């Protein structure tokens, strides 16, 4: 039990250290980094690359990505309601020290849905397209890190919430890519038979 308390204490200290470094310019940037609508052009470019490169398989990829994000979002929500760890901005012990910009969100924060969703997509897209577009892994994971860090900056998640979400997202992204690979391999075998 003492080990778990030590980890919680370290997580809280790291959160406060990261959250206290703010200024009006970064407030605006981080607010928008955390807003999923600002990323629509980015998603459109990824979609365009998938359609260009995979043509007829694009419908399957769009379906799998939709299921991936839905799974990631729902599973992270389930974990939040199971673990019931208060968000920093709702934690009465430190809420007066937390820098927030807007609403705090729901009561619970472990794991971060933003982190889970962005890392799930980053992992899947990287596994799918990085052979063709070598720079894509760097771009996708940089994006996921920025989105995830914005959640700490905005005071709505501890670093462990973000780390847990990232791990969940990576696992789901890898798993869905394996499902995609199995479907494509079965189609190839069926066509050759």
C-alpha positions as CSV (number, residue, x, y, z in Angstrom):
1,X,0.0,0.0,0.0
2,X,2.9,2.4,0.8
3,X,4.2,1.9,-2.7
4,X,0.9,2.9,-4.3
5,X,0.7,6.0,-2.1
6,X,4.3,6.9,-3.1
7,X,3.4,6.6,-6.8
8,X,0.3,8.7,-6.3
9,X,2.4,11.3,-4.5
10,X,5.0,11.4,-7.3
11,X,2.2,11.7,-9.9
12,X,0.7,14.6,-8.0
13,X,4.0,16.4,-7.7
14,X,4.8,15.9,-11.4
15,X,1.4,17.1,-12.3
16,X,1.8,20.3,-10.2
17,X,5.2,20.9,-11.7
18,X,4.0,20.6,-15.3
19,X,0.7,22.4,-14.7
20,X,2.2,25.5,-13.1
21,X,4.1,26.5,-16.3
22,X,1.6,28.5,-18.1
23,X,1.1,31.8,-19.8
24,X,-1.7,33.4,-21.9
25,X,-0.2,32.5,-25.2
26,X,0.3,28.8,-24.3
27,X,-3.2,28.8,-22.7
28,X,-4.7,29.5,-26.1
29,X,-2.4,27.0,-27.9
30,X,-3.1,24.2,-25.4
31,X,-6.8,24.9,-25.3
32,X,-6.9,24.3,-29.1
33,X,-4.6,21.3,-29.0
34,X,-7.1,19.6,-26.8
35,X,-10.0,20.4,-29.1
36,X,-10.8,17.5,-31.4
37,X,-12.4,19.8,-34.0
38,X,-9.1,21.7,-34.7
39,X,-7.6,18.5,-35.9
40,X,-10.2,17.8,-38.7
41,X,-7.9,19.0,-41.5
42,X,-5.2,16.7,-40.1
43,X,-7.6,13.8,-40.0
44,X,-8.7,14.6,-43.6
45,X,-5.0,14.4,-44.8
46,X,-4.6,11.0,-43.1
47,X,-7.9,9.8,-44.7
48,X,-6.7,11.1,-48.1
49,X,-3.4,9.1,-47.7
50,X,-5.3,6.0,-46.8
51,X,-7.7,6.3,-49.8
52,X,-4.8,7.1,-52.1
53,X,-2.7,4.2,-51.0
54,X,-5.3,1.5,-50.2
55,X,-8.1,2.4,-52.7
56,X,-10.7,-0.4,-52.4
57,X,-9.6,-1.4,-48.9
58,X,-10.3,2.1,-47.6
59,X,-13.8,1.3,-46.5
60,X,-12.4,-1.5,-44.3
61,X,-9.8,0.9,-42.8
62,X,-12.4,3.6,-42.1
63,X,-14.7,1.0,-40.5
64,X,-11.8,-0.4,-38.3
65,X,-10.6,3.1,-37.3
66,X,-14.2,4.0,-36.3
67,X,-14.4,0.9,-34.2
68,X,-10.9,1.5,-32.8
69,X,-11.7,5.1,-31.6
70,X,-15.1,3.9,-30.3
71,X,-13.5,1.1,-28.4
72,X,-10.8,3.3,-27.0
73,X,-13.2,6.0,-25.9
74,X,-15.7,3.5,-24.3
75,X,-13.0,1.5,-22.6
76,X,-11.3,4.6,-21.2
77,X,-14.7,5.8,-20.0
78,X,-15.3,2.4,-18.3
79,X,-11.9,2.6,-16.6
80,X,-12.7,6.1,-15.3
81,X,-15.9,4.9,-13.8
82,X,-14.3,1.8,-12.4
83,X,-11.1,3.3,-10.9
84,X,-12.8,6.5,-9.8
85,X,-9.7,8.6,-9.4
86,X,-10.6,12.2,-9.1
87,X,-9.3,14.6,-11.8
88,X,-6.7,17.1,-10.4
89,X,-9.2,19.9,-10.8
90,X,-11.8,18.0,-8.7
91,X,-9.3,16.9,-6.1
92,X,-10.0,19.0,-3.0
93,X,-6.5,18.5,-1.7
94,X,-4.9,20.4,-4.7
95,X,-7.7,22.0,-6.7
96,X,-6.7,25.5,-5.5
97,X,-3.3,24.9,-7.0
98,X,-4.5,23.7,-10.4
99,X,-4.4,26.0,-13.4
100,X,-7.5,25.3,-15.6
101,X,-8.9,27.3,-18.5
102,X,-12.4,26.1,-18.8
103,X,-14.6,23.4,-17.4
104,X,-12.9,20.6,-15.6
105,X,-14.9,17.7,-17.2
106,X,-16.3,14.7,-15.4
107,X,-15.3,13.8,-11.9
108,X,-12.9,11.0,-12.8
109,X,-9.7,11.0,-14.9
110,X,-8.0,7.6,-15.1
111,X,-7.5,7.0,-18.0
112,X,-7.4,10.0,-20.3
113,X,-9.7,9.4,-23.3
114,X,-7.8,12.1,-25.3
115,X,-4.6,10.2,-24.7
116,X,-6.1,6.8,-25.4
117,X,-7.8,7.9,-28.6
118,X,-4.8,9.8,-30.0
119,X,-2.3,7.1,-29.3
120,X,-4.7,4.4,-30.6
121,X,-5.0,6.3,-33.9
122,X,-1.2,7.1,-34.0
123,X,-0.3,3.5,-33.5
124,X,-2.7,2.1,-36.1
125,X,-1.8,4.7,-38.7
126,X,1.9,4.3,-38.1
127,X,1.7,0.5,-38.5
128,X,-0.5,1.0,-41.6
129,X,1.4,3.7,-43.5
130,X,4.9,4.2,-42.1
131,X,6.4,1.8,-44.6
132,X,5.2,4.0,-47.4
133,X,5.6,7.4,-45.5
134,X,8.7,7.1,-43.3
135,X,8.1,10.4,-41.5
136,X,4.6,9.5,-40.5
137,X,5.5,7.7,-37.2
138,X,7.3,10.8,-35.9
139,X,4.4,13.0,-37.0
140,X,1.6,10.8,-35.5
141,X,3.3,10.2,-32.2
142,X,4.3,13.9,-31.8
143,X,0.7,14.8,-32.4
144,X,-0.5,12.2,-29.8
145,X,2.1,13.6,-27.2
146,X,1.0,17.2,-27.7
147,X,-2.7,16.3,-27.4
148,X,-1.9,14.3,-24.2
149,X,0.3,16.9,-22.7
150,X,-2.4,19.5,-23.2
151,X,-4.6,17.6,-20.8
152,X,-2.1,18.0,-18.1
153,X,-1.5,21.7,-19.0
154,X,-5.3,22.3,-18.8
155,X,-5.5,20.7,-15.3
156,X,-7.8,17.9,-16.2
157,X,-5.5,14.9,-16.0
158,X,-2.5,13.6,-14.0
159,X,0.5,12.3,-15.9
160,X,-0.5,8.8,-14.9
161,X,-3.9,9.3,-16.4
162,X,-2.2,10.3,-19.7
163,X,0.3,7.5,-19.5
164,X,-2.4,4.9,-18.8
165,X,-4.4,6.3,-21.7
166,X,-1.4,6.2,-24.0
167,X,-0.7,2.6,-23.1
168,X,-4.3,1.6,-23.6
169,X,-4.3,3.4,-27.0
170,X,-1.1,1.8,-28.2
171,X,-2.4,-1.7,-27.2
172,X,-5.7,-1.1,-29.0
173,X,-4.1,0.4,-32.1
174,X,-1.7,-2.6,-32.3
175,X,-4.6,-5.0,-31.8
176,X,-6.8,-3.4,-34.4
177,X,-3.9,-3.4,-36.9
178,X,-3.4,-7.2,-36.2
179,X,-7.2,-7.7,-37.0
180,X,-6.8,-5.7,-40.2
181,X,-3.7,-7.8,-41.2
182,X,-5.6,-11.0,-40.5
183,X,-8.5,-9.9,-42.7
184,X,-6.3,-8.8,-45.5
185,X,-4.2,-12.0,-45.4
186,X,-7.4,-14.2,-45.4
187,X,-8.7,-12.2,-48.5
188,X,-5.3,-12.7,-50.2
189,X,-5.3,-16.5,-49.5
190,X,-8.9,-16.8,-50.7
191,X,-8.1,-14.9,-53.9
192,X,-5.1,-17.2,-54.6
193,X,-7.1,-20.4,-54.0
